[in-house]
């Protein structure tokens, strides 16, 4: 049953949604610090293991376009509870997984649930809060959402170091059950439902198109850019994705309403979103790989290094939400990028003696910069759209972020893998007496530096773009 705005207890409603969103975000980042350990446990390469992260984001990216349809067709309670049940089922499968393939399948099921929750929460905010209040509300949501990746590395590192990676999913399952029980008691419906139709063909096109692009980028590192499979995957993926986009523009009831890109502010924030997301997600995977593979730190040590920066990021979010309400988007983006650029450049010359404290301070600078951009970026784009396009804008926004994270991370890991292989060959030629372990370690460090060069360039492009594109103050 639909509740009117006066009847809705916004505090309780947001609390339940935030808890669900917290768990889905925690789940997305929980394995980042564990990837290096899981490479050894399942005896797979960096290119293969990163599918636990990029595959998750791919499923998110494919499912998020359907949320505009789902939010029309089903109630808030139905959607939220279904999403949490998928998260629970996937977590149980992961906890019991006997092989990498089963673990990956469980992650995909988790992603199917997680992909619904964030757009649902954004859609609810657009319905129950006026424009002038959304910046502060988004800042509060950002505190909860960003707090998940703040504790995920340390939590994950501790569990892997002293227990088993399976306990990550056992603990998550228990928390999901608690949120389901809270939702059954307190969650209310906030929007009308209608008999909308799902464009199944568009879902198929987006799944195949985005999947082929991700597969192509993911395998370029190990097979090379000239490999026939890589080239065919990328070309076919781009063609199918183009067909998907054309279909959306000509459909009366599109799966993903791409007309939102006719709004210059929304388009500008989306392009900035792509660049920021690539850097954010790639750093969360690349830095732990450098710390563990290149430097020999434990998963717990790597997690502790990331904790201060992530906590700063989380607690800055409400502050930047209020700053956005007062000053608008562009000043915040510029300030944020002035932190991000030097923090990326600071790790382009990594060595075996780069200190733990240096890396921790650098990560704090990066996270301060991200706090000025992430939530204000979403708010600025959505506020520029008319109310009737709000849910579609949210779906497009989240789709862009997930696909950028998945494909961008795959590209960065591909650069790392390819450059590490080149450096290993060079080291062997220069020092034939070097041990395989010494070669692997040195090559991993040099490959990480090369990948950070690429991300530094992305940060500079983001700043230039921010300075020249139109962004309304509010």
Secondary structure, DSSP 8 states (H G I E B T S, - for coil): -B--TTT--HHHHHHHHHHHHHHHHHHHHTTGGGHHHHHHHHT--HHHHTHHHHHHHHHHHHHHTTHHHHHHHS-HHHHHHHHHHHHHHHHHHHHH-SSHHHHHHHHHHHHHHHHHHHHHHHHHHHHHS-HHHHHHHHHHHHHHHHHHHHHHHHHHHHHHHHS-THHHHHHHHHHHHHHHHHHHHH--B-S--------HHHHHHHHHHHHHHHHHHHHHHHH-TT-HHHHHHHHHHHHHHHHHHHHHHH-TT-SS-GGGGGSHHHHHHHHHHHHHHHHHHHHHHHHHHIIIIIT---HHHHHHHHHHHHHHHHHHHHHHHHHHHHH-HHHHHHHHHHHHHHHHHTTSS--TT--HHHHHHHHHHHHHHHHTTHHHHHHHHHHTS-GGGHHHHHHHHHHHHHHHHHHHHHHHHHHHHHHHHHHHHHHHHH-TT--HHHHHHHHHHHHHHHHHHHHHHHHHHHHHHHHHS-----
